[in-house]
C-alpha cells in the first residue's frame, strides 16, 4: 500500500537534525533494497554499517532499525530516510523539499490577500490547529501529545511566515493568538514544554515588526484591550504599542 503520510508530514513531525541527516542519506543513495509488504516498507540503509530498517506505511515513526537508536525504539535518521524514499519513490528532492525552518519569520511582502487567498489561509490555520490537542491520557502517551503540539506549531509557522505585512494579516495573527491562548487556559493543552508558548512569543515579535513596517497593522491590536487574564500576558507588548500611538 502507498504511504498515508507525505513529505510535509515528515518535515513537520521530525526534528531538524534528524530530517537533514535523513535527506543526506536519501540523496546519497544510501537507501537500498527497498521492498513493500504487508503495510510496511523495509530496506537496507548504508551507514557506519548496513542497517536493516522498516517503517509502517501508516506512520513512519512506527518501525524498527538495527542501529543504536533504533534498538532503543527511538526514531532515527535511517527510518526517516526510508520514509522519504517511500513518499518520493526514489525521485530527487527539490530545493523547497529540503528547506527546513520551523521558526516564524516576517515575509516583508506588502500585497493584500485575495478573497480566495484569505480563505485558503484560514482553512490551513484551522487544519493545523487540530494538532494542538488537549492531553488527558495516560502518562505513556504524553510524548506523542507533545509531538503533536510541535507538529501543529511547525505547520502554523510556515503559514504565518508566508503572510504579507498588512492590517488584514495582523488581524489573522491576533485571532490565532487568542485561539491558542484559549486552548492553553481552558482547552486542556499541556504546554509544560513551552512549545505553544514559544510559538506565540515568536508571533508577537513578528507583529511588533508588522507595526514598524506598516503602522496600520496596529489597528488590529485594539481587540486585545481589556481581554482579561491571558496565559503569560503575551498581549502586553502589542497593547503597549497601541497605547503609544494613541497618546
HUMOUR-V868279 format. One line per field, one symbol per residue. ss: DSSP state (h for helix, s for strand, l for the rest). A space follows every 50 residues. Layout:
BEGIN
ss->???
END
This chain:
BEGIN
ss->llllllhhhhhhhllhhhhhhhhhhhhlllsssssssllsssssssllls ssssssllllllsssllllhhhllllhhhhhhhhhhhhllllllhhhhll llllllllllllllhhhhhhhhhhhhhhhlllllllllhhhhhhhhhhhh hhhhhhhhhhhlllllhhhhhhhhhhhhhhhhhhhhllllllllhhhhhh hhhhhhhhhhhhhlhhhhhhhhhhlllllllllllhhhhhhhhhhll
END
